[in-house]
C-alpha cells in the first residue's frame, strides 16, 4: 500500500523500449507491462516504475539521480550486465561500506551496483 510522503514509483527515459525490456528481464528478471507504444511499466524490481520513450538519457554527468542496485555477487553481476549489452562506465571501486561499479543500460542510462560482500 502506498505510504504518504514515501517514494512510490520511478520513471526513466528509454530510446528503445524493446531493448530496455530485454536487458532488464535478462539481467534482473523484471516484469513489464506495455501502456501504448511509448511507455512500459516494470515490476519485480524492489520499487515499481516505468520507462518512457525519449532520446534523453539519465546520467550523473547531467546531474541526474543515480539508481543503485544491491548484489551479493559483484563480479558475477558485472559479467551478467556485459553479456546482456550493458557497458561498465566505472570499474569496481571501494567506498566506505563496500564496493561498487557503475554501468549503463543499452540505451545509455547510468546505474550503480554495490555490495558489502568481499
C-alpha positions in Angstrom: 0.0 0.0 0.0 1.4 3.4 -0.9 2.5 5.5 2.1 2.1 9.2 2.3 5.3 11.1 1.5 7.3 8.0 0.6 8.9 7.2 -2.8 6.4 5.1 -4.7 7.4 5.0 -8.3 10.2 6.0 -10.6 10.2 6.8 -14.3 13.2 6.6 -16.6 13.9 7.6 -20.3 14.5 4.9 -22.9 15.4 5.3 -26.6 14.3 1.8 -27.4 11.6 0.2 -25.2 12.1 -3.3 -26.7 15.8 -3.2 -26.0 15.3 -1.9 -22.4 12.8 -4.6 -21.6 15.0 -7.3 -22.9 18.0 -6.0 -20.9 16.3 -5.7 -17.6 14.5 -9.0 -18.0 17.7 -10.8 -18.7 19.8 -9.2 -16.0 17.4 -8.6 -13.2 14.3 -10.7 -14.1 12.0 -7.7 -14.1 8.4 -8.0 -15.5 7.0 -5.4 -17.9 3.5 -4.3 -19.0 3.1 -2.0 -22.0 0.9 1.0 -21.9 0.8 2.1 -25.5 3.8 2.4 -27.8 5.7 4.9 -25.8 5.5 3.6 -22.2 6.1 0.4 -20.3 5.8 -0.2 -16.6 8.1 -2.5 -14.7 7.7 -4.6 -11.5 9.7 -7.2 -9.6 12.4 -4.5 -9.2 12.1 -3.6 -5.5 10.3 -0.4 -6.5 7.8 -0.2 -9.3 8.3 2.2 -12.2 8.4 2.7 -15.9 10.3 3.7 -19.0 9.0 6.4 -21.3 10.1 6.9 -24.9 12.8 9.6 -25.0 16.1 10.4 -26.8 17.4 11.7 -23.5 19.4 9.6 -21.0 19.8 9.6 -17.2 23.4 10.3 -16.2 25.2 11.7 -13.2 27.2 13.8 -15.6 24.0 15.7 -16.3 23.0 15.9 -12.6 20.5 13.0 -12.7 19.7 10.9 -9.7 21.6 7.6 -9.5 19.7 4.4 -9.0 21.8 1.9 -7.1 21.2 -1.8 -7.0 22.5 -4.3 -4.4 24.1 -7.7 -5.1 25.9 -10.2 -3.1 28.0 -11.2 -6.1 29.5 -8.0 -7.6 31.8 -9.6 -10.3 29.1 -12.1 -11.3 26.6 -9.2 -11.8 29.3 -7.2 -13.7 29.6 -10.2 -16.2 25.9 -10.6 -16.5 25.5 -6.9 -17.4 28.2 -7.0 -20.0 26.7 -10.2 -21.5 23.3 -8.5 -21.8 24.7 -5.5 -23.6 25.3 -3.1 -20.8 28.5 -1.1 -20.6 30.7 -0.7 -17.5 31.4 3.0 -17.2 33.2 3.0 -13.8 35.1 -0.2 -12.8 34.7 -1.8 -9.4 36.0 0.6 -6.7 35.9 0.7 -2.9 33.9 3.1 -0.9 33.0 3.2 2.8 30.7 0.3 3.4 31.7 -1.9 0.4 32.5 -1.9 -3.3 30.5 -0.9 -6.4 30.6 -0.2 -10.1 28.6 2.0 -12.5 27.1 0.8 -15.8 24.8 2.0 -18.5 22.0 0.0 -20.0 21.9 -0.4 -23.8 20.0 2.9 -24.0 22.7 4.9 -22.1 21.1 5.4 -18.7 23.6 5.2 -15.8 23.1 3.0 -12.7 25.4 1.6 -10.0 25.5 -1.8 -8.2 27.1 -2.2 -4.8 27.9 -5.0 -2.4 29.1 -5.3 1.2 30.4 -8.8 0.5 34.1 -9.4 -0.2 
